[in-house]
Amino acid sequence: MRIGVLTGGGDCPGLNAVIRAVVRKGESVYGHHFVGYRDGWRGPLTGDTVALDTAAVRGILPRGGTILGSSRTNPYAAVDGVDLIRRNLAADGVDAIIAIGGEDTLGVAARLHADGVAVVGVPKTIDNDLSATDYTFGFDTAVNIATEAVDRLHTTAESHHRVLIVEVMGRHAGWIALHSGMAGGANVILIPERPFDFDKVCAFVESRFATHYAPIIVVAEGATPIAGTMATSDTELDAFGHVRLQGIAAVLETEIRGRTGRDARATVLGHLQRGGTPTAFDRWLATRFGLHAVDAVHEGDFGVMVALHGTRIDRVPLAEAIGELKTVPAELYAEAAVFFG
Ligand code: F6P
């Protein structure tokens, strides 16, 4: 078989590990051939390919980003997008596609499968918000980067008796905030699933100062105050209709200063959480996803996504994989709240 591989959506550490595993096993065990598509769905849409064989994937296991490039291109927003993809796959002699992506990229994969294109999905996102898999690779790396930032902010916050606010990514899910906040011993963790009360946040801040420590607040980019509106830095939408989230830490900074008179400063971690080398866990998970994805293609089991359940890799229907956003349940947040204040 000739198999196309693409990476779509926001990049994350571990994408290259998937590509390497797919190609290494596909060539050496099954004798398949591969072609890389550049920049997510833009590749098959425009016929933009790159050579992909064992030589091309040497040395990429620990490298962040993606050798194939990524974009948030939505072929269903393009005129005749599906027909163009079909035509380009036929011209390239490609029998099937392995699409590595999050909710949006896999949403396109599910629609293409329904439209008769042979696709297998691999879940990735630092947000960890896909309900069909216990974890996505990229998440562990992002959590470790955010945790290190919290550790570092503790010492400087205490030197200056300041409130330091760390804004982390995660879109509409609070997983990165929850895990890094717990691991870093945050004073308060604010997540999108639970609108927050400014007065309570300020009370936590004061109780922390009362114990002669300085408060660190970890806030997810999608968190909102009760009865507030979503803080956004602009109103521009991407091809999948998502607004860019950023700015809640600055709002908190102003409010905490105004209400408590304390010095408060915001740090926005932004794309630092997505760049650089993947953790061992993410390399392990990404590699296993790649091995199992190429098995699915080899067996002709299309329209599925590989998923982690416990330590087992299963296949789940793509439609199920993108059905529901996985958000932080109340009981997990309650565990973290034991340490607030
Ligand atoms: O979905 C991954 C993610 O990093 C989110 O956490 C964040 O909201 C978004 O992508 C940022 O996207 P971009 O890199 O396009 O600004």
Boltz pocket constraint, residues with backbone or C-beta under 6 A from the ligand:
constraints:
  - pocket:
      binder: B
      contacts: [[A, 10], [A, 11], [A, 102], [A, 125], [A, 126], [A, 127], [A, 169], [A, 170], [A, 171], [A, 221], [A, 244], [A, 245], [A, 274]]
      max_distance: 6.0
